[in-house]
Amino acid sequence: MAKFIYRMQNILDIKYKLEETAKQEYTVARLALTEEEEKLEGLLARKNSYYEKYQEALIGNLDFLTINELSNANSILDNMIENQNEVIKKKSKELEIVKAKLNTVIQERKMHEKLKEKKFEEFLKELNYEENKVTDEVVSYKFRKEEE
């Protein structure tokens, strides 16, 4: 029996490797975005904590130095949160780019898999045709032998 050999198997193998690489890049980009989002959550929690301390300082014994420090800390955290939001936007855009690349690589791999499937179907049809041809020759030979 004949063996199916796909001529462009090396290209398909490369597409598999490219897909794995793109998946790894996507994972790295997703982890980087998650890490930055966690940093933002930490900053927001710190800001909330400082704000609560600031509110408590305003209610109790007025210590203007502490109130001023907490107010400055809140302002600094506002700037840090703003910067962190910009970092998150940048990481989100990077993630979108990597995701688009991954989708493109997946589509190319699927296209090559479809080509391989079509070539395999053609191979099976050709193999079936050859088998039918041999069967017809055998039947014709037997028929001729019986007539003689």
BELWOBEL-V154268 format. One record per residue. N is the residue number from 0. RES is the residue in one small letter. PSI is psi in degrees with one decimal (none if undefined). Layout:
n=(N	N)
res=(RES	RES)
psi=(PSI	PSI)
This chain:
n=(0	1	2	3	4	5	6	7	8	9	10	11	12	13	14	15	16	17	18	19	20	21	22	23	24	25	26	27	28	29	30	31	32	33	34	35	36	37	38	39	40	41	42	43	44	45	46	47	48	49	50	51	52	53	54	55	56	57	58	59	60	61	62	63	64	65	66	67	68	69	70	71	72	73	74	75	76	77	78	79	80	81	82	83	84	85	86	87	88	89	90	91	92	93	94	95	96	97	98	99	100	101	102	103	104	105	106	107	108	109	110	111	112	113	114	115	116	117	118	119	120	121	122	123	124	125	126	127	128	129	130	131	132	133	134	135	136	137	138	139	140	141	142	143	144	145	146	147)
res=(m	a	k	f	i	y	r	m	q	n	i	l	d	i	k	y	k	l	e	e	t	a	k	q	e	y	t	v	a	r	l	a	l	t	e	e	e	e	k	l	e	g	l	l	a	r	k	n	s	y	y	e	k	y	q	e	a	l	i	g	n	l	d	f	l	t	i	n	e	l	s	n	a	n	s	i	l	d	n	m	i	e	n	q	n	e	v	i	k	k	k	s	k	e	l	e	i	v	k	a	k	l	n	t	v	i	q	e	r	k	m	h	e	k	l	k	e	k	k	f	e	e	f	l	k	e	l	n	y	e	e	n	k	v	t	d	e	v	v	s	y	k	f	r	k	e	e	e)
psi=(140.1	152.4	136.3	125.7	120.3	119.0	-30.5	28.1	-35.3	-34.7	-41.7	-39.8	-40.5	-39.9	-38.4	-44.4	-41.9	-38.0	-43.1	-41.9	-43.9	-37.4	-39.7	-41.9	-40.3	-43.2	-43.1	-44.7	-40.2	-42.0	-39.1	-42.4	-43.7	-41.1	-43.3	-37.2	-36.9	-37.8	-41.8	-43.3	-40.4	-42.2	-41.3	-38.8	-42.4	-42.2	-43.3	-42.0	-46.9	-37.1	-42.2	-42.6	-37.8	-44.6	-40.5	-37.7	-31.0	-28.9	-46.2	-146.6	122.4	110.8	99.6	-30.7	-45.8	-41.8	-43.4	-42.1	-43.8	-37.3	-43.9	-39.9	-40.7	-41.7	-43.4	-42.4	-35.3	-43.4	-41.4	-39.8	-41.8	-45.1	-39.7	-36.4	-36.8	-40.9	-41.4	-40.6	-42.4	-46.1	-35.3	-42.0	-41.8	-40.4	-41.2	-40.8	-45.1	-38.0	-40.5	-40.5	-43.3	-45.1	-40.0	-44.8	-39.8	-42.7	-41.8	-41.7	-43.7	-38.2	-44.3	-33.5	-40.7	-43.2	-40.9	-42.9	-42.7	-41.9	-36.9	-41.2	-40.9	-41.1	-44.7	-40.1	-43.1	-41.3	-43.6	-41.8	-44.6	-40.5	-42.8	-37.9	-43.8	-42.3	-43.8	-39.8	-40.5	-44.4	-42.6	-40.6	-45.5	-39.8	-42.6	-39.3	-37.9	-29.7	-25.7	none)
